[in-house]
C-alpha cells in the first residue's frame, strides 16, 4: 500500500471525521443497496478513525460484528476510543496492511472508503478483500474521483481555484486518482464479477454548507505539499481564513457548488 499523503496527525484525524459526516449518506446508500442487515459480519479495510466501521456496526447491531483494519497505530487508537465512547461493543480494530492480510472467509461484507486511490495496486486490495468473505459475500468500495470534478454556477473562481489546487496536489503523489472511475476494470482484473456502480456529487450553497470547512480543512492538510511542489509560494494563502473566504465568495453571487464526484461499486463473490 502506498503511504498516505495526508498523514495521521490529530488534526487530520479530526478532518476525517468532518469528511465522514459529509460522506455518511452516500456510504449508507451503498450499504443498504448491498443489503447489510442485523447479525452480519463486516471488515472495514483502511478504517482510519473508524467512521465506516461504526456506521456498519449500527446497521448489523449487537448480534453482528465489525473488524476495522488500518496500518497506522494512531488511527487505530483513535478509532478504538471513539467506538468505546459511542458504546459500540461489536467492533474490533486491528493494525495491519489490508492489501496484504488474508482473511478467514467468514464475513458478509468487505468494504473500503477512500482506499483504492491510495493503492499502488488496487487489484491486489480487491483480491485481498475477497479472502475475508463467505460465498455470497460482497466486496464494496466508496471512492473519490480526483480529476477535476468540482464546479460552481454562477462561476466562483476561488472555489474552482481551490479545487484545482487540491486535485493537483493529490495527483502529485496519489497513484490512482481515477480509481473510482475504474472499478469495473479493477474488479475484472481481480477475477471478480463486474461491480454494480453508482455516483453521487455532494452539492451545496448558502452560508451554512458543510462543503466550505471540508474543502478548507482538506487543503490545510495538503498545503505543505502544495508549497513543496511549487503550486503556491509559502504564505500565499491565509489558510486560517480560507473557509470564510470560500463562504463569502459563494454566497456573494448566490452560487451552487459541487464537490468531487463520489463513486461506489460492489460485487458478490461466488
C-alpha positions as CSV (number, residue, x, y, z in Angstrom):
1,X,0.0,0.0,0.0
2,X,1.2,3.5,-0.8
3,X,2.0,5.9,2.0
4,X,-1.0,8.1,3.0
5,X,-0.3,11.6,1.7
6,X,-2.5,13.3,4.4
7,X,-0.7,11.8,7.3
8,X,-2.2,10.9,10.7
9,X,-1.9,13.9,12.9
10,X,-4.7,14.6,15.4
11,X,-5.9,17.4,13.2
12,X,-6.0,15.2,10.2
13,X,-8.0,12.5,12.1
14,X,-10.5,15.2,13.1
15,X,-10.7,16.3,9.4
16,X,-11.5,12.7,8.5
17,X,-14.4,12.8,11.0
18,X,-15.7,16.1,9.4
19,X,-15.4,14.4,6.0
20,X,-17.2,11.3,7.3
21,X,-20.3,13.4,8.2
22,X,-20.5,14.6,4.6
23,X,-20.0,11.1,3.2
24,X,-22.3,9.2,5.6
25,X,-25.4,9.5,3.4
26,X,-23.6,8.1,0.3
27,X,-21.9,5.3,2.2
28,X,-25.3,4.4,3.8
29,X,-26.9,4.1,0.4
30,X,-24.1,1.8,-0.7
31,X,-24.6,-0.4,2.4
32,X,-28.3,-0.5,2.0
33,X,-28.0,-1.4,-1.7
34,X,-25.8,-4.4,-0.7
35,X,-28.4,-5.5,1.8
36,X,-26.3,-5.1,5.0
37,X,-28.5,-6.3,7.9
38,X,-28.6,-7.3,11.5
39,X,-26.3,-10.1,12.5
40,X,-23.9,-9.8,9.6
41,X,-20.1,-9.6,9.8
42,X,-18.1,-6.8,8.2
43,X,-14.5,-6.0,7.7
44,X,-13.5,-2.3,7.1
45,X,-10.3,-2.0,5.0
46,X,-8.2,1.1,5.8
47,X,-10.6,2.1,8.5
48,X,-8.9,5.3,9.6
49,X,-10.7,6.9,12.5
50,X,-13.4,4.3,12.4
51,X,-16.3,6.1,10.8
52,X,-17.3,3.4,8.3
53,X,-16.8,0.7,10.9
54,X,-19.1,2.5,13.3
55,X,-21.7,3.1,10.6
56,X,-21.6,-0.7,9.7
57,X,-21.8,-1.6,13.4
58,X,-25.1,0.4,13.8
59,X,-26.6,-1.5,10.8
60,X,-25.5,-5.0,11.9
61,X,-26.5,-4.5,15.5
62,X,-25.2,-6.3,18.6
63,X,-25.7,-9.7,17.0
64,X,-23.3,-8.7,14.2
65,X,-19.6,-7.9,14.2
66,X,-17.2,-5.5,12.6
67,X,-13.4,-5.6,12.2
68,X,-11.5,-2.5,11.2
69,X,-8.0,-2.7,9.7
70,X,-5.6,0.1,9.3
71,X,-1.8,0.3,9.1
72,X,-1.5,3.4,11.3
73,X,-1.3,2.9,15.0
74,X,-2.6,6.5,15.8
75,X,-5.7,6.0,13.6
76,X,-6.4,2.6,15.3
77,X,-6.0,4.1,18.8
78,X,-8.5,6.9,17.9
79,X,-10.9,4.5,16.3
80,X,-10.9,2.3,19.4
81,X,-11.5,5.2,21.7
82,X,-14.3,6.6,19.6
83,X,-16.0,3.2,19.3
84,X,-15.7,2.8,23.1
85,X,-17.1,6.3,23.8
86,X,-20.0,5.6,21.4
87,X,-20.8,2.3,23.1
88,X,-20.1,0.0,20.2
89,X,-19.2,-3.3,21.7
90,X,-19.3,-5.2,18.4
91,X,-16.2,-3.6,16.8
92,X,-12.6,-4.8,16.9
93,X,-9.7,-2.8,15.4
94,X,-6.5,-4.4,14.1
95,X,-3.3,-2.8,12.9
96,X,-2.0,-4.1,9.6
97,X,-1.8,-3.6,5.8
98,X,-5.2,-4.6,4.4
99,X,-3.8,-5.3,1.0
100,X,-1.5,-8.0,2.5
101,X,-3.8,-9.6,5.0
102,X,-5.5,-12.9,4.1
103,X,-9.0,-13.2,5.6
104,X,-10.7,-16.2,7.2
105,X,-13.7,-16.2,4.7
106,X,-16.3,-15.7,7.4
107,X,-17.5,-12.2,6.6
108,X,-20.6,-11.0,4.7
109,X,-19.0,-7.7,3.6
110,X,-15.5,-6.3,3.0
111,X,-15.7,-2.5,2.4
112,X,-13.2,0.3,1.9
113,X,-13.8,4.0,1.6
114,X,-11.2,6.3,0.0
115,X,-8.6,3.5,-0.1
116,X,-8.2,2.4,-3.7
117,X,-6.9,5.8,-4.6
118,X,-4.0,5.3,-2.3
119,X,-3.1,1.9,-3.6
120,X,-0.1,1.2,-5.8
121,X,-2.0,-1.9,-6.8
122,X,-5.8,-1.6,-6.4
123,X,-6.4,-5.1,-7.9
124,X,-4.3,-6.6,-5.0
125,X,-6.5,-5.0,-2.4
126,X,-9.7,-6.2,-4.1
127,X,-8.3,-9.7,-4.2
128,X,-7.3,-9.5,-0.5
129,X,-10.8,-8.2,0.3
130,X,-12.4,-11.2,-1.3
131,X,-10.4,-13.6,1.0
132,X,-12.5,-12.3,4.0
133,X,-15.8,-13.3,2.5
134,X,-18.0,-16.4,2.7
135,X,-19.8,-17.4,-0.5
136,X,-22.3,-14.7,-1.4
137,X,-20.5,-12.0,0.5
138,X,-19.8,-8.6,-1.1
139,X,-16.7,-6.5,-1.8
140,X,-17.5,-2.8,-1.9
141,X,-15.7,0.5,-2.3
142,X,-16.6,4.1,-1.9
143,X,-14.0,6.2,-3.8
144,X,-13.4,9.9,-4.6
145,X,-12.7,11.0,-8.2
146,X,-9.7,13.4,-8.1
147,X,-9.6,14.6,-11.7
148,X,-11.2,18.0,-11.7
149,X,-14.9,17.4,-11.0
150,X,-15.7,20.4,-8.8
151,X,-17.9,23.1,-10.2
152,X,-19.8,26.3,-9.4
153,X,-22.8,28.1,-11.0
154,X,-22.5,31.1,-11.3
155,X,-18.8,30.8,-11.5
156,X,-16.9,31.3,-8.2
157,X,-13.2,31.5,-9.1
158,X,-12.0,30.9,-5.6
159,X,-14.0,27.7,-5.3
160,X,-12.7,26.3,-8.5
161,X,-9.1,27.5,-7.9
162,X,-9.2,25.8,-4.5
163,X,-10.4,22.6,-6.1
164,X,-7.7,22.7,-8.8
165,X,-5.0,23.1,-6.1
166,X,-6.4,20.2,-4.1
167,X,-6.6,17.9,-7.1
168,X,-3.2,18.8,-8.5
169,X,-1.6,18.3,-5.1
170,X,-3.3,14.9,-4.7
171,X,-2.2,13.9,-8.2
172,X,1.4,14.7,-7.4
173,X,1.5,11.7,-5.1
174,X,-1.6,9.5,-5.4
175,X,-1.1,6.6,-7.7
176,X,-4.7,6.0,-8.7
177,X,-6.7,9.3,-8.6
178,X,-9.2,7.8,-11.1
179,X,-9.7,4.5,-9.2
180,X,-13.3,5.3,-8.5
181,X,-13.9,5.5,-12.3
182,X,-12.0,2.3,-13.0
183,X,-13.8,-0.1,-10.6
184,X,-15.3,-2.1,-13.4
185,X,-11.7,-2.6,-14.8
186,X,-10.1,-3.3,-11.4
187,X,-12.8,-5.8,-10.4
188,X,-12.4,-7.6,-13.7
189,X,-8.7,-7.8,-13.4
190,X,-9.1,-9.1,-9.8
191,X,-11.2,-12.0,-11.2
192,X,-14.4,-10.7,-9.7
193,X,-17.8,-10.4,-11.2
194,X,-18.3,-6.9,-12.6
195,X,-19.5,-4.5,-9.9
196,X,-22.7,-2.6,-9.7
197,X,-21.8,1.1,-9.6
198,X,-23.3,4.5,-8.9
199,X,-22.1,8.0,-8.5
200,X,-23.2,10.9,-6.3
201,X,-21.9,14.5,-6.0
202,X,-22.0,16.5,-2.8
203,X,-23.7,19.8,-3.6
204,X,-24.1,22.9,-1.6
205,X,-24.7,26.7,-1.4
206,X,-25.7,29.3,1.1
207,X,-23.9,30.3,4.2
208,X,-24.3,27.0,6.1
209,X,-23.0,24.5,3.6
210,X,-20.6,21.9,5.2
211,X,-18.6,21.9,1.9
212,X,-16.6,25.1,3.0
213,X,-15.0,23.6,6.1
214,X,-14.5,20.2,4.3
215,X,-12.6,21.9,1.4
216,X,-10.6,24.3,3.7
217,X,-9.5,21.6,6.1
218,X,-8.5,19.3,3.3
219,X,-6.4,22.0,1.7
220,X,-4.9,22.8,5.1
221,X,-3.5,19.3,5.4
222,X,-2.3,19.4,1.7
223,X,-0.8,22.9,1.9
224,X,2.8,21.9,2.8
225,X,2.9,19.5,-0.1
226,X,1.4,22.2,-2.5
227,X,4.1,24.6,-1.4
228,X,6.8,21.9,-1.7
229,X,6.0,21.1,-5.4
230,X,5.7,24.8,-6.3
231,X,1.9,25.2,-6.7
232,X,2.0,28.0,-4.2
233,X,4.5,30.3,-2.6
234,X,4.9,29.9,1.1
235,X,2.4,32.1,2.8
236,X,0.5,32.9,-0.4
237,X,-2.8,31.6,1.1
238,X,-4.1,32.5,4.6
239,X,-5.3,29.0,5.4
240,X,-7.0,30.1,8.6
241,X,-9.3,32.4,6.6
242,X,-9.9,30.1,3.6
243,X,-13.2,28.6,4.9
244,X,-14.7,32.1,5.4
245,X,-13.4,33.4,2.1
246,X,-15.0,30.4,0.3
247,X,-18.3,31.0,2.1
248,X,-18.2,34.7,1.3
249,X,-17.3,34.2,-2.4
250,X,-20.1,31.6,-2.9
251,X,-22.8,33.4,-1.1
252,X,-22.0,36.8,-2.7
253,X,-23.2,35.5,-6.1
254,X,-25.8,33.1,-4.7
255,X,-23.9,30.2,-6.3
256,X,-24.5,26.5,-6.2
257,X,-21.3,24.4,-5.8
258,X,-20.4,20.8,-6.4
259,X,-17.7,18.8,-4.7
260,X,-15.7,15.9,-6.0
261,X,-17.7,13.0,-7.5
262,X,-18.2,10.0,-5.3
263,X,-18.1,6.6,-7.0
264,X,-19.4,3.5,-5.3
265,X,-19.3,-0.1,-6.5
266,X,-19.8,-3.6,-5.2
267,X,-19.9,-7.2,-6.3
268,X,-20.5,-10.6,-4.7
269,X,-18.1,-13.5,-4.6
270,X,-19.2,-17.0,-5.6
